[in-house]
Amino acid sequence: MTAYLTAVTVLTAIIHLVNTLIYAVRLAGVRTQRLAMAISLFNVIFLIASTANLIQAPLMSAIVENAINAGLKYSGGGDLLTNPFYQAQLAVLDRQIRVVILASTAGTILGGLLIPTTVKIFVRGIMLLEDTGSVPRILLKILLAPRSLFRLAKAVQLPQPGRFRDSLCEPLRIPVHFLMANILVTGIWTTGVLSALYAGALNPQFRSTAALTSGIVNGVATVLAATVVDPTAAMITDQALRGVREEKDVRQMAIYLALTRLLGTLLAQAFFIPGAWIIVYVVRLIT
C-alpha cells in the first residue's frame, strides 16, 4: 500500500498544481487580448489533471478497501468498529488521508509559485497557436526546433518577493465574498471524495453508498463555484479585456485566488473528519 499512497500523493499534487495554474491563464489571456485562445490552450494541460484524477480515485479506494478487509480478517466475527486492531487501521488510514490532503497543499503552493512562469509560457503559446492554427502543429514545431524548449526553460521564473508583497499591500479591488467563497469551495472539493471514502471505513457495511455520496458533497462545491466564484472571476477578466479595469486587477485576482485556494486546502484538514461523520449519518438515514 505504500506504493499506492505515494502514487496517490503525487497525483493529488499534480491535480491541484494544474487547477492553480488556471489563474495564470486568465492573466495571459488579458495580456494578449485572446482569452478564448488561452483557455483553449489550457484545456490541453487540463487533460493531465483529468487523467491524474481518473487514476488517483481507484488507487485511494484500494487503500481504504485494504484497511477494511484487514479489519474484517482479524475481527473474528465480532463488532468491527470496537475491535482494537481495526481502530488501529482507522488511525493509520486517517494519517494516510491527511498526507494526501497535505499533497494538495503542496501542489497549490507549487502552482502559485509557477504562475509568473505559466503566464510567460502561455503568452508565447497563444502567439504560436495563432501562427500555426492548432496544438499538434505547435508540438511538431517544438519537436523540429528543440531550441524552442530552451527558450521556454528560460521563462522559468519564481515570483519576486517584493512584487508579491506589493500586490498584497495594494488596496483590494476584488470582492471579499468571492475570495471567501473560494476558500470554502476548495476546502469542500479537496476533502469531498476523501471524507466519503473514510466514511465507508467508519460504516463498512454501507461503504459503497458512502463512497457514492462524494458526488453530492462535490456537487455543493460545484454549485458554489458556478454561482459565486467563476462568474465573478469571469466578470473581472472581461472588464479588464474591455478596458474597464486595469490588468493589475487580474494579476491581483490571480494572487489572491491562489492564496485562498491554499487556505482552502488547509481548511480541508479540518473538514475531513466532521465531513466523514456527516456522510455516515446521512448514509444511516437512507439505508
C-alpha positions as CSV (number, residue, x, y, z in Angstrom):
1,M,0.0,0.0,0.0
2,T,3.0,2.3,0.4
3,A,3.4,2.5,-3.4
4,Y,-0.3,3.2,-3.8
5,L,-0.1,6.0,-1.2
6,T,3.0,7.5,-2.9
7,A,1.2,7.4,-6.3
8,V,-2.0,9.0,-4.9
9,T,0.1,11.7,-3.2
10,V,1.9,12.6,-6.4
11,L,-1.2,12.6,-8.5
12,T,-3.1,14.7,-6.0
13,A,-0.3,17.3,-6.0
14,I,-0.4,17.3,-9.9
15,I,-4.2,17.8,-9.9
16,H,-4.0,20.8,-7.5
17,L,-1.0,22.2,-9.3
18,V,-2.8,22.3,-12.7
19,N,-6.0,23.7,-11.1
20,T,-4.0,26.5,-9.6
21,L,-2.4,27.4,-12.9
22,I,-5.7,28.3,-14.4
23,Y,-5.4,31.6,-12.6
24,A,-2.4,32.4,-14.7
25,V,-4.3,31.6,-17.9
26,R,-6.8,34.4,-17.3
27,L,-3.9,36.8,-16.9
28,A,-2.2,35.6,-20.1
29,G,-5.5,35.9,-21.9
30,V,-5.9,39.5,-20.8
31,R,-2.3,40.4,-21.6
32,T,-2.6,39.0,-25.1
33,Q,-6.3,40.1,-25.6
34,R,-7.0,36.5,-26.6
35,L,-8.8,34.9,-23.6
36,A,-10.6,32.3,-25.6
37,M,-7.4,31.0,-27.1
38,A,-5.7,31.0,-23.7
39,I,-8.5,28.8,-22.2
40,S,-8.5,26.5,-25.2
41,L,-4.7,26.0,-24.8
42,F,-5.1,25.4,-21.1
43,N,-7.6,22.7,-21.8
44,V,-4.8,20.6,-23.3
45,I,-2.9,20.8,-20.0
46,F,-6.1,20.2,-18.0
47,L,-6.2,16.8,-19.6
48,I,-3.2,15.9,-17.4
49,A,-5.2,16.7,-14.3
50,S,-8.2,14.8,-15.6
51,T,-6.1,11.7,-16.3
52,A,-4.4,12.0,-12.9
53,N,-7.9,12.2,-11.2
54,L,-9.0,9.1,-13.1
55,I,-6.0,7.1,-11.8
56,Q,-6.0,8.6,-8.3
57,A,-9.6,7.7,-7.3
58,P,-9.4,3.9,-7.7
59,L,-5.9,3.8,-6.0
60,M,-7.2,5.8,-3.0
61,S,-10.3,3.5,-2.9
62,A,-8.0,0.5,-2.9
63,I,-6.1,1.8,0.2
64,V,-9.4,2.2,2.1
65,E,-10.6,-1.3,1.0
66,N,-7.4,-2.8,2.1
67,A,-7.8,-1.3,5.6
68,I,-11.5,-2.6,5.8
69,N,-10.6,-6.1,4.6
70,A,-7.7,-6.3,7.1
71,G,-10.1,-5.4,9.9
72,L,-12.7,-7.9,8.7
73,K,-10.0,-10.6,8.6
74,Y,-8.8,-10.0,12.2
75,S,-12.1,-9.1,13.8
76,G,-13.0,-12.7,14.5
77,G,-16.7,-12.1,13.6
78,G,-17.2,-9.5,16.4
79,D,-18.1,-5.8,16.1
80,L,-15.6,-4.4,13.7
81,L,-15.7,-0.8,14.9
82,T,-14.9,-1.8,18.5
83,N,-12.1,-4.1,17.5
84,P,-8.7,-2.7,18.7
85,F,-7.0,-3.9,15.5
86,Y,-9.5,-2.1,13.3
87,Q,-9.3,1.0,15.4
88,A,-5.5,1.0,14.7
89,Q,-6.3,0.5,11.0
90,L,-8.6,3.6,11.1
91,A,-5.8,5.6,12.7
92,V,-3.4,4.7,10.0
93,L,-5.9,5.4,7.3
94,D,-6.6,8.8,8.9
95,R,-2.9,9.7,8.8
96,Q,-2.6,8.5,5.2
97,I,-5.6,10.6,4.0
98,R,-4.2,13.6,5.8
99,V,-0.9,13.1,3.9
100,V,-2.9,13.1,0.6
101,I,-4.6,16.4,1.7
102,L,-1.2,17.8,2.5
103,A,-0.1,16.9,-1.0
104,S,-3.0,19.1,-2.3
105,T,-1.5,22.0,-0.3
106,A,2.0,21.3,-1.7
107,G,0.6,21.2,-5.3
108,T,-1.2,24.5,-4.7
109,I,2.0,26.2,-3.4
110,L,4.0,25.0,-6.3
111,G,1.2,26.1,-8.7
112,G,1.2,29.6,-7.1
113,L,5.0,29.8,-7.4
114,L,4.8,28.9,-11.1
115,I,2.1,31.5,-12.0
116,P,4.6,34.0,-13.4
117,T,6.3,31.3,-15.5
118,T,3.0,30.0,-16.7
119,V,1.9,33.5,-17.8
120,K,5.0,33.8,-19.9
121,I,4.7,30.4,-21.4
122,F,1.1,30.9,-22.2
123,V,1.7,34.2,-23.8
124,R,4.2,32.6,-26.2
125,G,1.9,29.6,-26.6
126,I,-1.0,31.8,-27.6
127,M,1.1,33.5,-30.2
128,L,2.3,30.2,-31.6
129,L,-1.3,28.9,-31.7
130,E,-2.3,31.9,-33.7
131,D,0.5,31.4,-36.1
132,T,0.1,27.6,-36.5
133,G,-3.6,27.2,-36.0
134,S,-3.6,24.0,-34.0
135,V,-1.9,22.4,-30.9
136,P,-0.5,19.4,-32.8
137,R,1.3,21.9,-35.2
138,I,2.8,23.7,-32.1
139,L,4.1,20.3,-30.8
140,L,5.5,19.5,-34.2
141,K,7.2,22.8,-34.4
142,I,8.8,22.3,-31.0
143,L,10.0,18.8,-31.9
144,L,11.5,20.1,-35.1
145,A,13.1,23.1,-33.4
146,P,14.3,21.9,-30.0
147,R,15.7,25.4,-29.3
148,S,12.1,26.5,-28.5
149,L,12.3,24.3,-25.4
150,F,15.4,26.1,-24.2
151,R,13.7,29.4,-24.7
152,L,10.7,28.2,-22.7
153,A,13.1,26.9,-20.0
154,K,14.5,30.5,-19.7
155,A,11.0,31.7,-19.0
156,V,11.0,29.8,-15.7
157,Q,10.8,32.5,-13.0
158,L,9.8,32.4,-9.4
159,P,7.7,35.3,-8.1
160,Q,9.8,38.2,-6.8
161,P,9.1,38.6,-3.1
162,G,9.0,42.4,-3.5
163,R,6.3,42.3,-6.2
164,F,4.3,39.7,-4.2
165,R,4.4,41.8,-1.1
166,D,3.5,44.9,-3.1
167,S,0.4,43.1,-4.5
168,L,-0.7,42.2,-1.0
169,C,-0.2,45.8,0.3
170,E,-2.2,47.3,-2.6
171,P,-5.9,48.2,-1.9
172,L,-8.1,45.2,-2.5
173,R,-10.0,45.8,-5.8
174,I,-11.9,42.5,-5.9
175,P,-14.9,41.3,-3.9
176,V,-14.1,39.8,-0.5
177,H,-17.1,37.4,-0.6
178,F,-15.7,36.0,-3.8
179,L,-12.4,35.1,-2.1
180,M,-14.1,33.7,1.0
181,A,-16.2,31.5,-1.3
182,N,-13.1,30.2,-3.0
183,I,-11.7,29.1,0.4
184,L,-14.9,27.2,1.2
185,V,-15.2,25.7,-2.3
186,T,-11.6,24.5,-2.3
187,G,-12.0,23.1,1.2
188,I,-15.1,21.1,0.3
189,W,-13.8,19.9,-3.0
190,T,-10.4,18.9,-1.6
191,T,-11.8,16.6,1.1
192,G,-15.2,15.5,-0.5
193,V,-14.1,12.2,-2.0
194,L,-11.6,11.5,0.8
195,S,-14.3,12.1,3.5
196,A,-16.7,9.8,1.7
197,L,-14.1,7.0,1.4
198,Y,-13.3,7.4,5.1
199,A,-17.0,7.3,6.0
200,G,-17.1,4.0,4.2
201,A,-14.4,2.7,6.6
202,L,-16.4,4.0,9.5
203,N,-19.5,2.3,8.2
204,P,-18.1,-0.7,6.3
205,Q,-21.4,-2.5,5.6
206,F,-22.6,0.5,3.5
207,R,-19.3,1.7,2.2
208,S,-20.4,1.7,-1.4
209,T,-23.3,4.0,-0.5
210,A,-20.9,6.3,1.4
211,A,-18.4,6.4,-1.5
212,L,-21.2,7.5,-3.9
213,T,-22.2,10.4,-1.7
214,S,-19.0,12.1,-2.7
215,G,-20.8,13.3,-5.8
216,I,-23.4,15.1,-3.6
217,V,-20.6,16.7,-1.5
218,N,-18.7,17.8,-4.5
219,G,-21.9,19.0,-6.1
220,V,-22.3,21.5,-3.3
221,A,-18.8,22.9,-4.1
222,T,-19.6,22.9,-7.8
223,V,-22.8,24.9,-7.2
224,L,-20.9,27.5,-5.1
225,A,-18.1,27.7,-7.7
226,A,-20.6,28.1,-10.6
227,T,-22.7,30.7,-8.8
228,V,-20.1,32.8,-6.9
229,V,-16.5,32.1,-7.8
230,D,-16.4,31.5,-11.6
231,P,-18.9,34.3,-12.6
232,T,-17.0,36.9,-10.6
233,A,-13.6,35.8,-11.9
234,A,-15.1,35.9,-15.5
235,M,-16.6,39.4,-14.9
236,I,-13.3,40.8,-13.6
237,T,-11.4,39.3,-16.5
238,D,-13.9,40.6,-19.1
239,Q,-13.8,44.0,-17.6
240,A,-10.0,44.0,-17.9
241,L,-10.4,43.0,-21.6
242,R,-12.8,45.8,-22.2
243,G,-10.5,48.3,-20.5
244,V,-12.9,49.0,-17.6
245,R,-10.4,47.5,-15.2
246,E,-6.6,47.5,-15.3
247,E,-4.5,44.4,-16.0
248,K,-3.1,44.6,-12.5
249,D,-6.6,43.8,-11.1
250,V,-6.5,40.4,-12.9
251,R,-2.9,39.9,-11.5
252,Q,-4.2,40.7,-8.0
253,M,-7.1,38.3,-8.5
254,A,-4.7,35.5,-9.6
255,I,-2.6,36.1,-6.5
256,Y,-5.5,36.2,-4.1
257,L,-7.2,33.2,-5.7
258,A,-4.0,31.2,-5.3
259,L,-3.7,32.2,-1.7
260,T,-7.4,31.5,-0.9
261,R,-7.0,28.1,-2.6
262,L,-4.1,27.4,-0.4
263,L,-6.2,28.3,2.7
264,G,-8.9,26.0,1.3
265,T,-6.6,23.0,1.2
266,L,-5.6,23.7,4.8
267,L,-9.3,24.1,5.8
268,A,-9.8,20.6,4.2
269,Q,-7.8,19.1,7.1
270,A,-10.4,20.5,9.5
271,F,-13.3,19.4,7.3
272,F,-12.1,15.9,6.8
273,I,-13.3,14.0,9.9
274,P,-16.6,16.1,10.5
275,G,-17.4,15.6,6.8
276,A,-16.9,11.8,7.1
277,W,-19.2,11.6,10.2
278,I,-21.9,13.7,8.4
279,I,-21.8,11.3,5.5
280,V,-22.1,8.4,7.9
281,Y,-25.1,10.0,9.4
282,V,-26.7,10.6,6.0
283,V,-26.0,7.0,4.9
284,R,-27.6,5.6,8.0
285,L,-30.7,7.7,7.4
286,I,-31.1,6.5,3.8
287,T,-30.2,2.8,4.3
